Amino acid sequence: MYEKRKQNRRHLIYYLTIIEQGTDIPIGFVVDVTKHGIMIMSSMPLAVGRTYHLKLLVNEDGAEKKYLLFDASSKWCQKSPNSDFYDTGFELLNLDASAFGEIDAIIDELGFKG
């Protein structure tokens, strides 16, 4: 399994749909997040060692939807405690200051407090 992370991930109070760019096909749900990584729960196992080009809806304000676009490298994949799903850990790649700000907002707004 991938080496221990340096930051604790924050579980989200509700899951965010994650989409593969280009195909616009949902691949799963973001279930926890840090500034440097995410865990995605999916119905199928995701390939380990692959760089994914992902899209996450971060704001739906009226008719305009705002997406966070980013690349992430899959580091591990295992059967979820809910055996109908798979959990995959991702390292976020090449995020700019704006993207880090969006992730901070997601953690602050949707992360479990405690």
C-alpha positions in Angstrom: 0.0 0.0 0.0 1.1 3.6 -0.5 3.3 5.2 2.1 1.6 6.9 5.1 0.2 10.4 4.3 1.5 13.5 6.1 -1.9 15.0 6.6 -5.1 13.5 8.0 -7.9 13.4 5.5 -11.2 15.1 6.3 -14.2 13.0 5.6 -17.0 15.0 3.8 -20.5 15.3 5.2 -21.8 14.4 1.7 -20.1 12.9 -1.3 -19.1 15.0 -4.3 -19.3 13.5 -7.8 -16.0 13.3 -9.6 -15.9 13.2 -13.4 -13.2 12.2 -15.8 -12.5 15.2 -18.1 -13.0 14.7 -21.8 -15.6 11.9 -21.4 -17.7 13.7 -18.7 -18.4 10.2 -17.3 -18.7 10.1 -13.5 -16.1 7.7 -12.1 -17.1 7.9 -8.4 -17.5 10.2 -5.4 -14.9 12.1 -3.4 -15.4 10.9 0.2 -12.4 12.6 1.9 -9.8 15.2 1.0 -6.7 17.1 2.0 -4.8 19.8 0.2 -2.6 17.1 -1.3 -4.9 14.1 -1.9 -8.4 12.7 -2.2 -10.1 9.3 -1.8 -12.6 8.3 -4.4 -15.3 5.7 -3.8 -16.3 3.9 -7.0 -18.4 1.0 -8.2 -15.4 -0.4 -10.2 -11.7 -0.6 -9.2 -9.7 2.3 -10.6 -6.2 1.6 -12.2 -3.3 2.3 -9.8 -0.3 4.3 -11.1 -2.4 6.2 -13.6 -2.8 9.9 -13.9 -6.4 10.9 -14.2 -7.7 14.3 -15.5 -10.6 15.0 -13.2 -13.4 17.5 -12.8 -15.2 18.3 -9.6 -18.3 20.5 -9.3 -17.5 23.0 -6.6 -20.3 25.6 -7.0 -23.6 25.6 -8.7 -24.8 29.2 -8.6 -28.0 29.6 -10.6 -27.4 28.5 -14.2 -23.6 28.7 -14.0 -21.7 25.7 -12.7 -18.1 26.0 -11.5 -15.8 23.1 -11.8 -12.4 22.5 -10.3 -10.2 20.9 -13.0 -7.1 19.0 -11.8 -4.9 16.0 -12.4 -4.4 13.3 -9.8 -2.2 10.2 -9.7 -3.8 7.0 -8.3 -1.7 5.5 -5.5 -3.7 2.6 -4.2 -7.1 0.9 -4.7 -8.8 -1.6 -2.3 -12.2 -3.0 -1.6 -14.3 -0.5 0.5 -15.6 -1.5 3.9 -19.0 -1.4 2.0 -18.1 -4.4 -0.2 -20.1 -3.1 -3.1 -17.5 -0.4 -3.7 -13.8 0.3 -4.1 -11.7 3.1 -2.5 -8.9 4.7 -4.4 -6.3 7.1 -3.0 -5.1 9.9 -5.2 -2.2 12.4 -5.0 -3.3 15.8 -6.4 -0.8 17.1 -9.0 0.3 20.6 -10.1 -2.4 22.6 -8.3 -2.2 26.4 -8.5 -3.0 28.8 -5.6 -6.6 29.2 -6.8 -7.2 25.4 -6.8 -5.7 25.1 -3.3 -8.1 27.8 -2.2 -11.0 25.8 -3.7 -9.9 22.7 -1.8 -9.6 24.7 1.4 -13.2 25.9 0.9 -14.4 22.3 0.4 -12.6 21.2 3.5 -14.0 24.1 5.5 -17.6 23.8 4.2 -18.1 20.1 3.8 -15.5 18.5 6.2 -16.7 16.8 9.4 -15.8 19.0 12.3 -14.5 17.1 15.3 
